[in-house]
Amino acid sequence: MSTIYYLDTSALVKLYHQETGTEQVEELFAHADNSLIVSDLAAVELDSTVARKVRTSEISQEAYAEILKNFDDDCKRRFIVTPLNASTTQKAKELLRKYATTKALRALDALHLAACAISQIEGGLIFVCSDRRLLEVAALEGHEVFNPESPPLAARGESRE
């Protein structure tokens, strides 16, 4: 059975740079029957995040180029890339008006959550993110959530089913 995941940038970057949670995101990626959705916003943010890693000397310029190449290849072969459009921005505005003052929802996070909501298809999907505030809002909006920086479900004695 196929599971559908929406990866925000905090989860997506873990596929291309080793950090806490990388193994969990790699496991999602490795299962060919999983559908993985990312937004156009994630593509822009990934580039920015990886560029920052070059500026801070975490990675080399060569590693930066390799990450971008691998991501572009994955966008063609593995990811479903959802565009940001008027429906997405309208939904993001609604989310900001609902949560920005009480849950500190930020603009780009609202766009990710909106893209996720618009990507919802029958059977739902799992919102994958490492930002606890954003995960809280996603859960309030009725999404199943997964934080790859949390211990693996099996290690906690839990399952998704």
Beta strands, then each sheet from edge to edge (+ up, - down):
strand 1: 4-7
strand 2: 35-39
strand 3: 79-82
strand 4: 126-128
strand 5: 144-146
sheet 1: 3+ 2+ 1+ 4+ 5+
end
